[in-house]
Amino acid sequence: MSIVKQFIHFAAVGLVGTVAHYITLICLVSILSTNAVLASSAGYIVGAFVNYYLSFRFIFNSNKKHTDALPKFLSVAVVGFALNGILILVFIEYFLFYYLLSQVFATGIVLVWNYGANKAWTFREKRIAIDRER
């Protein structure tokens, strides 16, 4: 699969995790009056676990053991988690954006990070050297 096609599939499948993220965010802010940054962070965690499963199975079609892939995925997710929280804080506090608009911008930026890091590191398959001197 080409990298562009794979990125589009990653983004499309990631939409399911994003929906879980946004539902968590909206419910925590609207129903429980949770701080938007904390609610977004909780939503990010929910979405990350949804995205791990979908990415593992459907995007990268990984043969790796979960004991290898999951810690790497979570490491990438931790960086994305921090990036998401910082972006939400900056957009809300410094640019005075509405929390949902802030989340849309943060989602787009973190999407690029997550795809690149997961493709390059988490789900990268080892290449088998081909003996050219046969």
VMD Tcl script that draws the C-alpha trace (Angstrom):
set ca {
  {0.00 0.00 0.00}
  {1.39 3.44 -0.89}
  {2.21 5.81 1.96}
  {-0.48 8.28 0.85}
  {-3.14 5.58 0.67}
  {-1.99 4.17 4.02}
  {-2.13 7.64 5.63}
  {-5.66 8.14 4.30}
  {-6.70 4.75 5.70}
  {-4.97 5.58 8.99}
  {-6.89 8.86 9.19}
  {-10.18 7.17 8.25}
  {-9.79 4.35 10.76}
  {-8.52 6.88 13.28}
  {-11.85 8.64 12.91}
  {-13.36 5.92 15.10}
  {-10.84 6.67 17.85}
  {-11.39 10.38 17.30}
  {-15.15 9.93 17.76}
  {-14.46 8.11 21.06}
  {-12.11 10.97 22.03}
  {-14.66 13.68 21.21}
  {-17.57 11.87 22.89}
  {-15.49 11.57 26.05}
  {-14.42 15.23 25.79}
  {-17.93 16.59 25.21}
  {-19.52 14.43 27.92}
  {-16.92 15.38 30.50}
  {-17.16 19.11 29.71}
  {-20.93 19.31 29.19}
  {-22.21 16.85 31.77}
  {-19.54 16.84 34.46}
  {-18.19 20.39 33.95}
  {-14.65 19.03 33.72}
  {-11.86 21.36 32.68}
  {-11.51 21.16 28.86}
  {-7.79 20.32 28.96}
  {-8.36 17.45 31.41}
  {-11.40 16.24 29.48}
  {-9.45 16.31 26.22}
  {-6.63 14.36 27.84}
  {-9.05 11.69 29.09}
  {-10.61 11.51 25.65}
  {-7.18 11.12 24.09}
  {-6.51 8.04 26.23}
  {-9.82 6.44 25.24}
  {-9.18 7.18 21.56}
  {-5.61 5.85 21.74}
  {-6.72 2.38 22.81}
  {-9.35 2.27 20.07}
  {-6.74 3.40 17.52}
  {-4.17 0.84 18.66}
  {-6.45 -2.07 17.93}
  {-7.63 -0.69 14.59}
  {-4.12 0.31 13.48}
  {-2.63 -3.03 14.49}
  {-5.25 -5.05 12.63}
  {-6.36 -2.97 9.67}
  {-3.79 -0.32 8.78}
  {-0.37 -1.81 9.38}
  {-1.57 -5.44 9.33}
  {1.10 -6.15 11.90}
  {2.45 -9.58 12.73}
  {4.27 -8.23 15.76}
  {3.52 -9.51 19.22}
  {1.47 -7.13 21.34}
  {4.31 -7.23 23.89}
  {6.51 -5.55 21.24}
  {3.99 -3.28 19.48}
  {1.88 -2.04 22.41}
  {4.72 -0.45 24.46}
  {5.96 1.34 21.34}
  {2.43 2.45 20.45}
  {1.92 3.73 24.00}
  {5.23 5.63 23.84}
  {4.08 7.34 20.65}
  {0.69 7.96 22.28}
  {2.32 9.54 25.36}
  {4.11 12.06 23.14}
  {0.84 12.64 21.26}
  {-0.97 12.97 24.59}
  {1.46 15.69 25.74}
  {1.33 17.41 22.37}
  {-2.49 17.34 22.40}
  {-2.65 18.80 25.92}
  {-0.15 21.55 25.15}
  {-1.93 22.46 21.92}
  {-5.36 22.56 23.61}
  {-3.97 24.76 26.37}
  {-2.29 27.13 23.91}
  {-5.33 27.38 21.62}
  {-7.75 27.96 24.52}
  {-5.64 30.14 26.82}
  {-3.55 32.15 24.35}
  {-5.64 32.25 21.18}
  {-8.98 32.17 23.08}
  {-10.43 29.53 20.74}
  {-13.56 27.59 21.68}
  {-12.55 24.21 23.14}
  {-13.99 22.14 20.28}
  {-12.27 24.27 17.62}
  {-9.05 23.92 19.61}
  {-9.52 20.16 19.62}
  {-10.02 20.06 15.85}
  {-6.69 21.83 15.28}
  {-4.90 19.68 17.84}
  {-6.35 16.51 16.32}
  {-4.98 17.37 12.89}
  {-1.49 18.08 14.20}
  {-1.37 15.01 16.44}
  {-2.68 12.82 13.59}
  {0.42 13.59 11.54}
  {2.70 12.83 14.52}
  {0.92 9.56 15.35}
  {0.96 8.25 11.79}
  {4.60 9.09 11.16}
  {5.88 7.68 14.44}
  {3.78 4.53 14.28}
  {4.75 3.83 10.68}
  {8.46 4.48 11.25}
  {8.79 2.78 14.63}
  {5.84 0.96 16.19}
  {4.68 -1.18 13.28}
  {7.85 -1.17 11.17}
  {8.62 -4.67 10.03}
  {12.20 -5.84 9.93}
  {13.52 -6.15 6.42}
  {15.07 -9.43 5.44}
  {18.33 -8.99 3.59}
  {18.35 -10.66 0.21}
  {21.53 -12.40 -0.73}
  {22.43 -10.94 -4.14}
  {25.34 -13.32 -4.70}
  {23.33 -16.48 -5.28}
}
mol new
graphics top color blue
foreach p $ca { graphics top sphere $p radius 0.5 }
foreach p [lrange $ca 0 end-1] q [lrange $ca 1 end] { graphics top cylinder $p $q radius 0.2 }
display resetview
